[in-house]
Amino acid sequence: MRAVNIRSGNGDDAYFDRLFSYFQSQFQGEISKFVPIRGNVFLIKTKKQSYILKGYSNHRKLKLQEAFTATLRKEGFKKTYRFLEPPSKEQLYFEGTHYGCLEYLSANKSAFSFHTRSNRQEGLDLIEQFHDTTKSFEKRYRTLMPNGDILAKWTERYHLFLNNLPFLRHFIKEPFVSEMVSWAYWSLTGMEQQQTFFHNEADVILHGDVAHHNFLRDKTGKLHLIDFDLINIGPPVFDYLQYANRILPFIDWSYDNLLTYTQMKKYKREPAFLYALAYPADIFREWNRIIREKSYSDETKLKQVIDLSVGQFADRKNFVEQLKDLLE
């Protein structure tokens, strides 16, 4: 069988042909399906079994992922994948990339999304279960993982966005740009003033990327948490803030609606939480990425980021004003 000729950031068709040939030499039995999913992630099917192969830039990262998921499951969190023994005797390694062999979880026809309230709450419940499990063993991983620092991370993202402004103004005009910068400045200033709050909770291992595509509903209906590339150590609120930023567009940018979710209620009167909610993390992330990757020539991607910035502008502005009123 010939490797699927799909281009990606990893290389051209010749690269995929070479990679397919390598995997075929390592697997027992003929590979009947070889599908690039994204980046260095591939679905491989043989007559006997299906696998997900995921590439890592170095052996240490792969071993950390293997150890972490094994500990996670041993400590009681079963709602994720397992790393499997490679089908070959040797570690899978191809052109500078180390590949881990993951259990294939067959997806449900009804994919997880943030469009329904039941899904949004189920996702939060799963994150809470994840935190409850990882707090029991985070001390064992302190020397292996970075410490989460949302204020430092968002400050760096803010300055990068400012540096990109001369170029970005070719795509979005005033008052949108100045307003977004002002929201971020107000948010970061308040977070810095209230930063002791972020040290009040006991540390856990954070997922670090609670986007909808990192939740997978299997064919039985069970929801799984996947992709732990950005795990770090810090208070649970860091994951919840990121999750809030992800779901606010689906709840009409309503603070009252946000507080109807169980895990968010406890932060109701916390000024630091309110300041952090105003930070336009998604807008800055996507613009910084599109400029870094020079993908602004891709009309589809560009339109998505412009819609993210401008299409929800009025709702976001009202939301920030509501937060300011609550803090007065």
N, C-alpha and C positions, 0 to 999 in steps of 0.2 A: 504493500500500500504506500502511496505517496503522501508526504506531509501536506497538511492543508495549507494552501497558499493564501495566507492572510497576513497582511503587513501589520506591524506594530512598532512601538518604540524600540524593540529589541533588535530589529534588523529587517532584512528583506526576505524574499521567498527562499533564497539559497540558504539563509540561516536556518529557517524552519525545516528545510529538507535535511540539513546536517543534524539538527537537533532530533528530528524524528528518527533518523538512521541510528543515532546514538542510543536513544531510548529503546528502539527495537532490538539493538544488540544486548541490552541489559535485561529485558523482560523475557520471561519464559512464555512461549506461545506468541502467536501473531497479534500485533496490535490492530484492532478493528476500527478504532476511532481515536483521532488525535485532534483535539480542539483547543486552540488558544482561547482562554477566558479573558484575561487581562494581564498586561505586563508579563511577568515571568510565572504565570499561573496557567496550568494546562489540565484538561480532562483527558485521561487515557483509559480506553476500554480494551480489555482482552476477552477471550472467550469465558474465562473464569471469574474475572473481577474488574471493577472500575476503581480508578484512583484519581486523586487530585495531586498533581506535582507542583510544588511551589518553590521558586528559586530564591536564594538568599545570597547576598554579596560576600559573606564570609562564613566560615564554619562555626564560629562562635555564635552568630545570630541564629543559625539553625539549631544548634544544641540548646540554646536558651529557650527557644520555642518548644522544642521537644520536652525539655524538663518542666517548663511551666505548665503546659497542657496536661502532662502526666500528674503533676502535683495537684492541679485544679480538680481533676477527676478523682484522684485518690482522696481528696478532702471533701468530696461529696457533690461537686458541681459537674453533672453529667451532660449538661445541655451544650455540648460543643463536640468538635471532632477529636479523633485520636490520630497521633502519628503512627504509621505502620512501619514494619521492617521493610526496607527496600527489596524489590524482587530479585535484585542481584546481590552478590556477596559483598561487593564494594560500595562505598558511598557514591551516590550519583553526583557526578561533577562534570560540567561541560562548559568549556570556554570561559572560565573564571566564575562560574555560578554553581553554588552548591544547592542541590535539590532535595527537599524533604518530601516524603510520600505520605499523604494524608488520606484518611478515611473519606470516601465519597458519600455525602449525604444527599439522598435523592430528594429534590425539591418538590414542594406541594404545588399544585396547579394554582392555588391562591397565594400569591407571593406576599410577603410582609411589606407594608408601606405605612406611612404616617397619615394616610388619608382618613382612617377611621379612629374614633376614640378608643375602641376596644384594643386595637393594635398599639396605639400610643401608650396606653396604660400597661399593656402586657410587656412592651419593651422596657418600660421603667421598672416593672416588677422583676424582670430578668436581670437588669443591671444591679438592682438592689441585692438579689440573690448572689450575683457575682461578687459584689463588694463584701457581703456577709461571709462568703467563703474565703476571699483573699486576705481579709484582715487577720485571719488565723495563722497565716504563714508569710505575710509581707516582710517580716524581719529577716527571713532566710534569703530574701532576694534583694536586700538593700544595697549590697555591693555590686549587684549585677544589672540593676536598672537605674535609669535617671530619676531624679526627684522632679515631680511635677511643679511647675511654677507658672500659673496661668497669667499672672501679672507681667512677668518677664516675657513670656511668649507673645502675649498680645501687644506689649509695648514694642517689641521687635517687629511684629507684623505691621503695626501702625507706622513706624518709621520707614519701613520698606514701601508701604503704600504712598507715603509722602514723597519719597524719592521717585516713585513712578508717576507722580501727578503730571509732569509736563507731557508725558506720552499719553497718559490716560485721558487727558482733557480733549484729545482728538475724538474720543468716543462718547463721553458724557460731559454735559455742560453744567453751568451753574443754574439754579442754586444747589443742585444735587451734590456736587463734589464738596463744597464748603460745609454743607449740612452734615454729611457723613463724617467728615473730619472733626467737626465740632462735637458730634455724638461720641466719637471715640475719645477725644480729649477729656470731655466731661466724665465719661465712664472710667478711664484710667486714673484720673485725678482722684475721684471718689474711692476707687478700689485701693489706691495707695494710702489714702487717709484711713481707711477701714481695714487694712490688710491683716490686722491681728485676728480678724474673724476666720481667715483661711487657715489658721493654726489651731482652731478650737476643736475640730473633729479629729478622731483617731485616724491615722493613715490606713489606707487600703492599697491594693494594687488596682490602678485605674485601667480601664480599657483604652481610653485615649482617642477613640474614633468611633463614636456611637451613631454613625450614619445609618440610614435604613438598609444599605446593602451589606452591612455587617450583622444583620439579623437574618437568619434563614429558617423558614418553616419547612420541616420535612414532610414526607408524604403521609405520615400519621397525624400531622397537625401540630406536633411539638415544635416550639420555637427554640432555636439555638443561637448562641452568640459566637461569632467567628472572627478570624483575622486579628491577631494580637500583636501586630507589628509595632504599635505605638504604646504598648504598656509602659506605665511609669508609676511611681509611688507618690501618693498625695491624698488629700481629703476627698470623700465621695462627691462633694459639691462641684468639683471640677468636671466630672462626667455629667452631672445633672445640668450644669450651666450649658455645656455643649449640646446636650439633648434638648434643652429648652430652646436654644437658638435654632435647632433643626425643626422643631414642631410648631413654633410660633406662627409661621405662615399658614399653617393648617387650622389654627384656632383664631384666625382673624386678628392676630397681634393683640390679644386681650389678656391683660394681667389677671383679671378675675377668672377667666377660663383656665389659665395656667395653674392657678391655685386650687383648682378642683382635682388635680392629680395628686395622689397620696404623698408621693415623695417630695413634692414641691411645697406643700403646706407648711412644713417646719421652718422654711426660710422666709415666711411671710413678712416678718418684722425686721429682717436683717438688712441694714443699709448697704453693706458690701454686695449682697446678692442683687439688690435693686440696681446699684451702679453697674454691675457686671452685665445685667440683662440688656443694657443699652448699647453695649459694644457691638458694632456691625461685623462680627467675626466672619460670617459667611461671605459678605461682599469683599472684604479685604483679602480673604484667603483666595477667592476665585480670580480677582483682578491680578493679584501678585503672581498667581500660578500662570495665568494666560500670558502675562508679559514675560515671565521667566522662560516659559516653554515656547514663546513666540508663536502661539497658536491663534493670534488675533486675525490671521488670514483665513481661518476656518469660520465661515459665516455662521454655521450652526452654533458653535461654541460661543462666539462673540455675542450672538443674539440672546443666548441663555443668560450670559453674565449681565448684559445690558438690561434685560427684563428683570433680573434679580435686583439690580440697583435702582431702576426707575419705576418698574411696574408696581412695586409695593411701597414706593417712597412715602405716599401720603399716610398709609397705615403705620409704617415705621415711625414717622414723625409724630403722629398722635400718641403712639405707644411711649416714645421717649418723653414726651410732654407729660404723660400720665405718671411716669416714674418720677419725674422731677417734682410734680405736685405731691406725690406720696412722701418725698424726702424733705419737703419744706416744713 
